[in-house]
Amino acid sequence: MTTTEAKVIVRNTTLADIEELVPMAIKGYGYEDMAPTKEKYASHIKHFPEGQFCVEYEGKLVASCSSVLINIEDYGENHTFNDVAGGGYIDNHNPNGKNLYGIDVVVDPDYRGLKVGKGLYEARRKLAKDLNLESIIFGGRMPNFKDYADKMTAEEYVNKVLDGEIFDPVIVFQIRNGFEYKGVMKDYIPKDEESFGYATLMEWKNPDYTPPAKED
């Protein structure tokens, strides 16, 4: 383990972290409207504490992610963030859900070289295996689409990113972390100006998932 790795701690988020998380999230997203509020972070911890993670580096919180349990068929493949995240409060959390849905990942831009995002994805995968969940799903941002939206459709943009013709840091990171692109969702987060409201539907299948036994 390197010195840098030894300083990085991935753990569950607590109520005591919220005061520090909010300004970090605003900095990470670049504008306040995209970041969860104190009330939303508190609601995440209330409904599904084991699904909320943060990263500490030398005692400072530098990244976090929030998740909710759902059954994706209840929402369909062309849902919105508000639909699947209970308006950002995850009060739609289903303890018996088979899909772990990631509702956000944010990293302080000053700490992106430490691979803390990868640590959060690993924590989610471990949770999915521990809970015997079928998959991890989320709507991924397309931040570089803002530079191409006047030249091509969202679907064309993603396909060019997947073919290596265009670079999008979020999509490339997700693919490298084992997620499969399932399609584009329109009006996912309308206020996401960089993505023009679009998001990629991504899924990671749990290779260890065991379906529940059918009742006779």
C-alpha positions as CSV (number, residue, x, y, z in Angstrom):
1,M,0.0,0.0,0.0
2,T,1.4,3.4,-0.9
3,T,1.4,6.4,1.4
4,T,-1.4,8.0,-0.6
5,E,-3.6,4.9,-0.5
6,A,-3.0,4.6,3.3
7,K,-4.5,8.1,3.8
8,V,-7.7,7.3,1.9
9,I,-10.6,5.8,3.9
10,V,-13.9,4.8,2.3
11,R,-16.7,4.5,4.9
12,N,-20.4,4.9,5.4
13,T,-21.6,8.5,5.6
14,T,-23.0,9.7,9.0
15,L,-25.1,12.6,10.1
16,A,-22.0,14.3,11.5
17,D,-20.5,14.4,7.9
18,I,-23.3,16.5,6.4
19,E,-22.0,20.0,7.3
20,E,-18.8,19.1,5.4
21,L,-20.4,17.2,2.6
22,V,-22.7,20.0,1.3
23,P,-20.0,22.5,0.4
24,M,-17.8,19.7,-1.0
25,A,-20.7,18.6,-3.3
26,I,-21.4,22.1,-4.5
27,K,-17.7,22.5,-5.4
28,G,-17.7,19.1,-7.1
29,Y,-20.8,19.7,-9.2
30,G,-19.8,23.3,-10.0
31,Y,-23.1,24.8,-9.1
32,E,-25.4,24.6,-6.1
33,D,-28.6,23.4,-7.8
34,M,-27.0,20.0,-8.6
35,A,-25.7,19.3,-5.1
36,P,-27.9,17.5,-2.4
37,T,-29.0,19.7,0.5
38,K,-28.5,19.0,4.1
39,E,-32.1,17.7,4.4
40,K,-31.6,15.3,1.5
41,Y,-28.3,13.9,2.9
42,A,-30.1,13.3,6.2
43,S,-33.0,11.6,4.5
44,H,-30.6,9.3,2.6
45,I,-29.0,8.2,5.9
46,K,-32.4,7.8,7.6
47,H,-33.8,5.5,4.9
48,F,-30.8,3.5,3.8
49,P,-27.7,4.2,6.0
50,E,-25.7,1.3,4.6
51,G,-26.1,2.6,1.0
52,Q,-24.4,6.0,1.7
53,F,-20.6,6.2,1.4
54,C,-18.0,8.9,1.7
55,V,-14.2,9.2,1.2
56,E,-11.9,10.7,3.8
57,Y,-8.4,11.8,2.8
58,E,-6.2,12.9,5.8
59,G,-9.3,13.6,7.8
60,K,-11.0,15.7,5.1
61,L,-14.1,14.5,3.2
62,V,-13.3,14.6,-0.5
63,A,-16.0,12.5,-2.1
64,S,-19.3,10.8,-1.5
65,C,-22.1,8.8,-3.2
66,S,-25.7,8.1,-2.3
67,S,-27.8,5.0,-3.3
68,V,-31.3,3.6,-2.9
69,L,-32.8,0.1,-3.3
70,I,-35.5,-0.3,-5.9
71,N,-36.9,-2.7,-8.4
72,I,-36.1,-1.2,-11.8
73,E,-39.2,-2.6,-13.4
74,D,-41.2,-0.3,-11.2
75,Y,-39.8,2.7,-13.0
76,G,-38.9,1.5,-16.5
77,E,-35.8,2.3,-18.6
78,N,-36.8,5.8,-19.4
79,H,-37.3,7.3,-15.9
80,T,-36.2,10.6,-14.4
81,F,-34.0,11.2,-11.4
82,N,-36.9,12.5,-9.4
83,D,-38.9,9.4,-10.2
84,V,-36.3,6.9,-9.0
85,A,-34.8,9.0,-6.2
86,G,-38.0,10.1,-4.5
87,G,-37.3,13.7,-5.5
88,G,-33.8,13.4,-4.1
89,Y,-34.9,12.2,-0.6
90,I,-35.1,8.4,-1.4
91,D,-38.3,8.1,0.6
92,N,-39.2,5.5,-2.1
93,H,-36.5,3.2,-0.7
94,N,-37.6,-0.4,-1.0
95,P,-35.8,-2.7,1.5
96,N,-36.7,-5.7,-0.6
97,G,-35.5,-4.2,-3.9
98,K,-33.1,-6.2,-6.0
99,N,-31.4,-3.2,-7.7
100,L,-29.0,-0.8,-6.0
101,Y,-29.6,2.5,-7.8
102,G,-26.9,5.1,-7.5
103,I,-28.3,8.6,-7.3
104,D,-25.1,10.6,-7.1
105,V,-21.3,10.4,-7.0
106,V,-19.4,13.6,-6.4
107,V,-15.6,14.2,-6.0
108,D,-13.9,17.4,-4.9
109,P,-12.0,18.4,-8.1
110,D,-8.8,19.0,-6.1
111,Y,-8.7,15.3,-5.2
112,R,-9.6,13.6,-8.4
113,G,-6.1,12.2,-8.9
114,L,-6.4,9.9,-5.9
115,K,-8.9,7.5,-7.6
116,V,-11.4,8.1,-4.8
117,G,-14.3,7.6,-7.3
118,K,-13.1,4.1,-8.0
119,G,-13.2,3.4,-4.2
120,L,-16.8,4.5,-4.0
121,Y,-17.7,2.2,-7.0
122,E,-15.9,-0.7,-5.2
123,A,-17.9,0.0,-2.0
124,R,-21.1,-0.2,-4.0
125,R,-20.2,-3.4,-5.6
126,K,-19.3,-5.0,-2.2
127,L,-22.6,-3.8,-0.9
128,A,-24.5,-5.3,-3.8
129,K,-22.7,-8.7,-3.2
130,D,-23.3,-8.6,0.5
131,L,-27.0,-7.9,0.0
132,N,-27.3,-10.4,-2.9
133,L,-28.6,-7.7,-5.3
134,E,-29.1,-8.4,-9.0
135,S,-27.3,-5.3,-10.2
136,I,-26.2,-1.7,-9.7
137,I,-28.0,0.8,-12.0
138,F,-27.7,4.6,-12.4
139,G,-28.3,7.5,-14.7
140,G,-24.9,8.9,-15.6
141,R,-24.1,12.5,-16.5
142,M,-22.7,13.4,-20.0
143,P,-20.8,16.6,-19.1
144,N,-19.0,17.1,-22.4
145,F,-22.2,16.8,-24.4
146,K,-22.5,20.6,-24.1
147,D,-19.7,20.9,-26.7
148,Y,-21.5,18.7,-29.2
149,A,-25.2,19.2,-28.6
150,D,-25.6,21.4,-31.7
151,K,-23.8,18.9,-33.9
152,M,-25.4,15.5,-33.0
153,T,-28.1,13.7,-30.9
154,A,-27.4,12.5,-27.4
155,E,-27.4,8.9,-28.7
156,E,-24.9,9.7,-31.4
157,Y,-22.7,11.5,-28.9
158,V,-22.6,8.4,-26.5
159,N,-21.9,6.0,-29.4
160,K,-18.9,8.2,-30.5
161,V,-17.6,8.2,-26.9
162,L,-17.9,4.4,-26.8
163,D,-16.1,4.2,-30.1
164,G,-13.3,6.4,-28.8
165,E,-14.0,9.3,-31.2
166,I,-15.0,11.7,-28.4
167,F,-13.9,11.8,-24.8
168,D,-16.4,12.1,-21.9
169,P,-14.8,11.6,-18.5
170,V,-17.9,10.3,-16.8
171,I,-18.9,7.8,-19.4
172,V,-15.4,6.5,-19.9
173,F,-14.9,6.1,-16.2
174,Q,-18.1,4.1,-15.8
175,I,-17.3,1.8,-18.7
176,R,-13.8,1.2,-17.3
177,N,-15.4,0.3,-14.0
178,G,-17.4,-2.5,-15.6
179,F,-20.7,-0.8,-16.3
180,E,-22.7,-1.6,-19.5
181,Y,-24.4,1.2,-21.5
182,K,-28.1,0.5,-21.8
183,G,-29.4,3.6,-23.5
184,V,-30.1,7.4,-23.2
185,M,-32.7,8.9,-20.9
186,K,-34.2,12.3,-21.8
187,D,-35.1,14.9,-19.2
188,Y,-33.4,12.9,-16.5
189,I,-32.2,16.0,-14.6
190,P,-33.4,19.0,-16.6
191,K,-31.2,21.4,-14.6
192,D,-28.1,19.5,-15.6
193,E,-27.0,22.1,-18.2
194,E,-23.8,20.4,-19.3
195,S,-25.7,17.2,-20.2
196,F,-28.7,19.1,-21.6
197,G,-30.8,17.1,-19.2
198,Y,-29.8,13.7,-20.7
199,A,-28.3,10.8,-18.9
200,T,-26.9,7.4,-19.8
201,L,-28.6,4.3,-18.3
202,M,-25.8,2.2,-16.9
203,E,-25.8,-1.2,-15.3
204,W,-23.4,-3.6,-13.6
205,K,-24.6,-7.1,-13.2
206,N,-23.6,-8.9,-9.9
207,P,-21.9,-12.1,-11.0
208,D,-22.6,-13.7,-7.6
209,Y,-26.4,-12.9,-7.6
210,T,-28.6,-15.8,-6.5
211,P,-32.2,-15.4,-7.4
212,P,-34.6,-16.2,-4.6
213,A,-36.2,-19.6,-4.6
214,K,-39.6,-19.8,-6.2
215,E,-42.4,-20.7,-3.9
216,D,-44.4,-23.8,-4.7
